Each structure stands twice: as structure tokens, then as C-alpha cells.
């Protein structure tokens, strides 16, 4: 039956995947809720995203089924939401699911009144009940019966849940603040969960959570505790050696289903590429390990090759599935490898990447072997070379030749689906990652790529009154931006300013920060709401702090506020940062290790920090030498400004008035370095600049 529902008019790739379902789907909007009120029906809300494997399974099993659809269409008004397009709706009702069931995830299923008040929540629902999990064929009639016969109980339950949501959003600061003891407490918690054999902070499944690693590098820098650095290195090593890293086409899969990082869940998310590239870049600064620089560059190779739009911005994700099977694009049989490669190279790949004739890949759902293989190292190239009696350089040269052949063959396979929408927040993360890498690796191509994306967002997702929009796809921008959009994009602009010293980027970062404060700041309690004050009114206005797969908007906003206060000398940003810390203090003290991105901002605020101004002629060797010095040293808690020796822009003095008095000494490029509000004598010496930075 060729049915087309209202989702056919939407832009979201996820919603468009459901446009031919026999379920009479509505997009989120007043039309659906008005119909529910008119027909006195509850609302069935289904939230997912286009690259979600179990969302596909539930869709095929239930939403494409005529029998299930008839039940749903009779009992409910059904709404589909893309959680990446509407993270405000997703965040609110995910909180509901966690309150009601103690867990959450996608697909998210919530049943609510026509006034948007929820009374039932769960995740994946099969067609028929099995293994203790209720199926749609039983659930729908049961909900319909309860709605008809126990309406008062349903409404009371929904009101109770709504009241709890509103109370959570109105938590007040307890008057206390956070200290360096909180950083130590977070480290101890991470240490307690750390896997000393394979890295990471759980058994299985294992998620990368790169902000844990970024925090640990800062903790090592502050305390000198080598355990923190070893935790980072062990994790980064095993992820790069594992199947969670695409050894043929590069980039990281979303998570590992096992403890050794070998068996991935195959979807690739833009935010993981950005945050992991940052972690490998900073780890290279700390250790000098060339594998970390190589890995960051490989991630960027993947993103710039496969995830970059013609406009220069970045797509959201690639699916786990192709040809109806998870991971099919990525796995290899023993015989395939022998067909593609000559015998000697095939033997080398089989031995290096742990290929088995009967396969090493197990499907996540069934845990059944398929006869196929995930290519993974499991150890360093040096160890592989020693076992094979080879020189490491020769091993890697031969493996690269084989990799290119395998990549060319793999490119002929049907690709996983690509979610080609452009999100402001995730683009902000990738801009920040590229700009940071441009500085550390002295790679102008990365700053150019970051600038193309930033300029696109400032042109196509930045509306006349200075506000941001959240989503762009196929020429259409829309959806009010949320706190993550502002915070993450400002982060990208600040990193990109320090990579390029384009003063317009710093101007935009300041203007967007002021806009964020104006429309998202909670004057009564402190902290930033997720949605703007003039946005759609949901049943509760949330404030998020937990650092999950990505940092929270409040965490990144704290870091931005501290950096901008040091860049501009504007103490109002410092005061906002202090209030933000005091609002978050009680939550963070309770379980500090789940707020590691927030603690990165706290660690910067606590100091020591550096404020660096380089004065010189752009492009001159002495100027570039000082900039290379500043960028090569791992000092995460620093800000860098550049003042051209001749004709400095007036906007620079307006944004950072103190640099007007700073001039080159004897016509040479000069570094002005301050530490914790105390400034040292300026210097033209690279060696002295290094010493002042590291003091």
C-alpha cells in the first residue's frame, strides 16, 4: 500500500524515513494537539533519529505494520519527532522516561494527554509481547482502556509528573561554590571506574566520552598526577587500535559493545569525530606521540571527505545499517580479502587485523557470528611489527598500500544512509576541533575548513536580529536555536579566532554571548535554560547540566564566559561564570565525574591561567615563531590575542581595550604574558616566551 502521511512535507531525514508508514503521523505542532483535544485521544509521541539502529527495527516491526497502524490510528494522535532537530522536546520527555522507568534511550516512546502532560513512557516496543517486554498489540488496547475507564487517575498521574519536571527546573543555588577539591573528587571517581587494561570508564558497552579525557589532561597539568595521563593514553591507544575506529576509511563509530573497543555499534556521529579529534590533538601536545596526531588527522580526513556539504558545513551522521544489516558496509570475509589483495599483502592484513576464516564479527542483537570480520589491531604497530619480524616503517608502508586498495573496493558497496542536515551546535564542535588542530599541527587547511563552516552558519543560520537557527537542510534554515547551538558555536568561534585572528569572529562570539545571556539566562537562580525565553512553551523549561555524549550547553557556556572575561577584560562575564558555578555546585558535588566538561570551565576559572598578547607584523617570521611557541605548549587555560604592529583594527581596541597600550619592542614581534591577572615584562625571545608560559 503506497501511503504518504504528513511527514512527507518535513525536512528531517528521520521524519522522511516514516513518510510512507501506515501510521497517520503528525509532526510536532498545534495541529496534532488540537486534533487530540477534538477527538479526546491521548498523544503517542515517538522520538528517534535517522541513524538509530533500534529506531529502524521498531519502525519496520511496528510502524510499517498495517495491523499495528490500525490500532494506533484508532487510539491515538501520533507524533514523530527527530531528537536532533528538537533536542528541547527530546530532553524533556527523556527526563520523563528516566523518572518513570529508571532508564532511557532511543527510540523513545511517550504517551501523553492533549495538553502534553505524560503518563506513560518506555523505549523500544516490539509488535508482540516477548521476554517480559510489552508489545504494541497489547500496549495500545491497554492504554486505550485506561484512557476511557480510569481517566481521573491518568490525569492525576500526568499532573504529578509535570509538577516534578517544573520543580527540577527551578532548583536554586545553595550559596556554596566549588573548589579544587571537586576536581580531585571527580578524578577519584573516574579512577574508580577506569578499566586499566583497555581504558574507558565502564565494562560494556563503552562510549568514548572524550570530555572525560580532556578533563583528565587538565587535571594532570594542574597536579602532575601521572595516573591521570596514563588513563588518557591507555584509552586513546586502545580506541585507535580497536574496531571502534574505522581502520580502512577512518573516523570513529559511536560506541563499542564490548570492553575491548573491538565490536562497534557502527553509526558515526559528527560530535564524536569533533570531540575525539580534540582529545587526540591535546594528547599529542602533552605526549608528543605521533599516533595521536595521525589519528586526529585521519578523523579530519574522514570528515572533510565524507561529512562536508558543498556549502562547507558538516553533516550530522552516518547510519550503522546498509542493505538492511548493521555494519555490512564495514566488515570483510576472509575470502574477500584474499580476492582483493595479492597473497602476501592479504596474509599481512589477516595477521595484523585479527581476521579469522570463520569471522570475528558478532551482530549486536543476536550475538551470532556472521562469518565476517571487523578489522582491528588490538595492539600497537610496533608490537605487530615485532611479532612479524618486520621493521615498523615497512609494515606501515605496506599496510597503507593495502588499506587504499580495500578502501577503493569498499567505496563500491552500497553506503549507509547519511543524515545530511546541518546542525549549528554540532558544527560548532567541529569548527572548534579543526581550529584547535590548525594551531597545534600548524595546518592552514584545517583553519580554512573551520572558517568555511563558520562563515556558512553566520550567513545562513544567523538571522537579522542577531539570533541563531538550529537546523539547515536543502536550502532551508529553521528551528529556534537552543543553548547548545549558542554555546558550542561560540566555542568554535573562539578557537577559530585564535587560529586566524579574524577580529570579526571575536566580535560575533561576544555578540552571541550577549544574546545567549539575554534570552537564556535564569535571573532568579542562575544558569542557562535550554530554550529561549520567547521559544515554544513546553510543559516545563529545562536547564541541563549533565555531560552526556556531548557536553551540556551550561558546561561549554561556563568555559566560554571565563575565556571571554580574560580576552575582553569584561568582569560581567566573570560574574556570570561565578553565578553559574554556584547554581551548579550542589549537583556537581553530588557526582562530579558526570560533569567533567563543566569541571574544565571550573578548572580554568580557578587558575592558574595565562593571558597572552602577541604584537607583530602578520606573516613575518618573528611573529610566526612566537605564535608557534604559544601554540606548541600544552596550556589549556590560556587566551591569545593578536595585535598587528601597524594599523590595528579599531574593533580590537573596543573589544579588548587593554591591548591598545601594547607595542612591539625595538620593532620586533613581542609577547605580553600575564598569569592570573599579574603581567610579566614583555619579551621578544622565543626561549623566554616558552619559559614564561611554562612557569
Buried (B, 14 or more C-beta within 10 A) or exposed (E): EEEEBBBEEBBBBBBBBBBBBBBBBBBBEEEBBEBBBEEEBBBBBBBBBBBBBBBBBBBEBBBBBEEBBEBBBEBBBBBBBBBBBBBBBBBBBBBBBEBBEEEBBBBBBBBBBBBBBBBBBBBBBBBEBEEEEBBBBEBBEEBBEBBEEEEEEBBEBBBEBBEBBEEEBEBEBEEEBBEBEBBBBBBEBBBEEBBEEBBBBBEBBBBBBBBBBBBBBBBBBBBEBEBBBBBBBBBBBBBBBBBBBBBBBBBBBBBBBBBBBBBBBBBBBBBBBBBBBBBBBBBBBBBEBEBBBBBBBBBBEBBBEBBBBEBBBBBBBBBBBBEEBBBBBBBBBBEBBBEBBEEEBBBBBBEBBBBEEEBBBBBBEEEEEBBBBBBBBBBBBEEBBEEBEBEBEEBBEBBEEBBEBBEEBBEEEEBBBBBBBBBBBBBBBBBBBBBBBBBBBEBEEBBBBBBBBBBBBBEBBBEEEEBBBBBBBEEEBEBBBBBBBBBBBBBBBBBBBBBBBBBBBBBBBBBBBBBBBEBBBBEEBBBBBBBBEEBBEBBBBBBBBBBBBBBBBBBBBBBBBBBBBBBBBBEEBBEBBBBBBBBBBBBBBEEBBBBBBBBBBBBBBBBBBBBBBBBBBEEEEBBBBBBEBBBBBBBBBBBBBBBBBEEBBEEBBEBBEBBEEBBBBEEBBBBBBBBEEEEBEBBBBBEBBBEBBEE
